[in-house]
Amino acid sequence: NDKWTVGGKLKFYVGYANVHTKVNQLSLDASSEAWNVKADAALRGAVPVNYELAPNGNIDFETLKPYSTKDLVALVYRPSGFGMGIDLGGTFEPIKNLVISAAITDLGFINWNRNLMQQTFHGEYNFTGIHYQPGDSINFEKMGQDFLNSFGYEGGKGKAYNEMVTMNANIGIEYGILKNKISFGLLSRTKVKGRVATEEVTLAANFRPAEWFKTSLTYSFVNGRWNNLGLGLNLRMGPINTFLIADYIPLNWAHLKDGDNKYTVPYNTQRVNVQMGMCLNIGRYSSDWDQDGIRNRKDKCPDTDIKYLSSLCEGWTKKQLVDSVGCDRDEDQDGVHDCIDQCPNTPLGVQVDSVGCPVDSDKDGVPDYLDKCPDTPVGVAVDSVGCPFDDDNDGVPNYLDKCPNTPAQVIVDSVGCPIDTDGDGVSDYLDKCPGTPVEAYGMVDSVGCPFDTDGDGVPDYLDKCPNTPKEAYQAIDEHGCPIDTDGDGVPDYLDKCPTSPGPASNYGCPELKREVTNLFKKAMQGIQFETGKDVIRRVSYPILNQIADVMKENPTYNLAINGHTDDVGNDEFNQGLSERRAASVRRYLINQGIEEERMTSQGYGETRPIADNKTAKGRALNRRVEFEVSFKTVSYEKVINEELKDVVKPAEQPTDSVVTK
């Protein structure tokens, strides 16, 4: 086929001559006292020579004579032996113009059964030196004869024997360029004879500029050291084909001299092979070898298998089977004959299958040369360029996309779903709280934030007081519970004395003793001033002293002193009078040793009556000084005003809740 060729050959051998030697031992042991030579060898063969046997049955080598002409002619039809062998080989073309070949040749034997002879040679010679006296002559001929006589010869007619032919194992590779007009090859040849193997490597350059002229040049290495040239030449003129092949042309020559005779002989080579021949093509197809109807000189495909094409394309004529230059008709040049090409308009250079259609490796209906996604799984719907549909354009094809309606530009995972980094079930692109902890899973809203049911700023999964009212939002702890600074059980947002513990019944403030409460009530009407002035009458000192004692006994008390008047007189005067009277009381208490920062004074004039100013009794009740006790330090500022000198006002800050007036 287009890639592989295999072949075999059955051979019949005719053997004319054979000599086989075997040396079991050949040694020389040399010392200063003696030289010892030992030999044990055998020879057998089928040789076209005549000889006679000596009386002892050995070959008489003096009678050896080559065959006469008559005997040599008879040797042609009565050879020394016959045999059989086989050749096996194949080639593989993985890509165009690259051919890999392998073969085993001459795997066989010859049975030698005529013109047989055999001879053995064995013995030992001990040479102790040359003994002579001055003037004596040395008889070297006798010494040589003594040497030969030390060895025994046995032989005669031999027996038929089988011998393997030298087998060759060949591996080659050849690559052609310029439309295969030039090629380069490498051949490894291993010759095996019995247990001996020799390796030979040949480099070759082949030139085929025209069908009528071909030549080849080789260079060989034998066992890594012998180097030899080879040359091949092939000429075809019409029906006549001539060839000349020479292998192992020696490059190294030696000059020998034998007396007056001089010889030049090759060395470092095993043999020289020379072959030459001529072929004459006769018959009606001598000018059209492949019988495709195109003469050889025009045929660019001279090896067209026209019989195969005719069987493949029934009803097609030769003119339809091949084009004008003798090559398979292939209009789209895809390498598939038009008669079986199911895609006759394939673009040039596109790889096609056996029926001429562009290859579609993933079977998605889009050929590989157009397919931008060549590994699409079977059965997946694809677009015009062979890629799986991705309707939401998230980079994950529909057949893998578990979230097929992802909005544009959203980052997705390997299955096409928007990334949810914190794993709360809300995708990152929607998640306004991307760091939600595991504890909050299942407790987040639509934007990925943990639920805060009571809106106190502490998410439900952390909120131990999930129903905190709005009034407490500014005073809750990290657990979502209202802060209770003084730990009295009343949260700060309800505690009017958040830093002083007290019962809930008193709004979280400490309860004043009954006698203290009564004292402040008594003082409200019991402090008297000179009419229209802020001067305290002496009659009021006892009750003020009692108030000073209470303040000393209760260092956590802070006192707000508030002055009030009736509506007699103008508003401005009444306001000033109330302020001065409150300041006078504060000043008196300071003089009694009460820290000034624990007290404030404030006048309200006639703005906060507690009784009806139309009656004398009502006006008397409205002229009063009230005392408010709180349990937090109050900051102050001094008002620099000559008219209200030393009047202290509270800073514009809220004070803690009032307990008692």
Secondary structure, 3 states (H helix, E strand, C coil): CCCEEEEEEEEEEEECCEEEEEEEEEEEEECCCCEEEEEEEEEEEECCEEEEECCCCCEEEEEEEECCHHHHHHHHHCCCEEEEEEEEEEEEEEECCEEEEEEEEEEEEEEECCCEEEEEEEEEEEECCCCCCCCCCCCHHHHHHHHHHCEEEEEECCCCEEEECCEEEEEEEEEEECCCCEEEEEEEEEEEECCEEEEEEEEEEEEEEECCEEEEEEEEEECCCEEEEEEEEEEEECCEEEEEEEEEEECCEEEEEECCEEEEEECCCCCCEEEEEEEECCCCCCCCCCCCCCCCCCCCCCCCCHHHHHHHCCCCCHHHHECCCCCECCCCCCCCCCCCCCCCCCCCCCCECCCCCECCCCCCCCCCCCCCCCCCCCCCCECCCCCECCCCCCCCCCCCCCCCCCCCCCCECCCCCECCCCCCCCCCCCCCCCCCCHHHCCCECCCCCECCCCCCCCCCCCCCCCCCCHHHCCCECCCCCECCCCCCCCCCCCCCCCCCCCCHHHCCCCCCCHHHHHHHHHHHHHCCECCCCCCECHHHHHHHHHHHHHHHHCCCCEEEEEEECCCCCCHHHHHHHHHHHHHHHHHHHHHCCCCHHHEEEEECCCCCCCCCCCCHHHHHHHCEEEEEEECCCCCEEECCCCCCCCCEEECCCCCCCCCCC
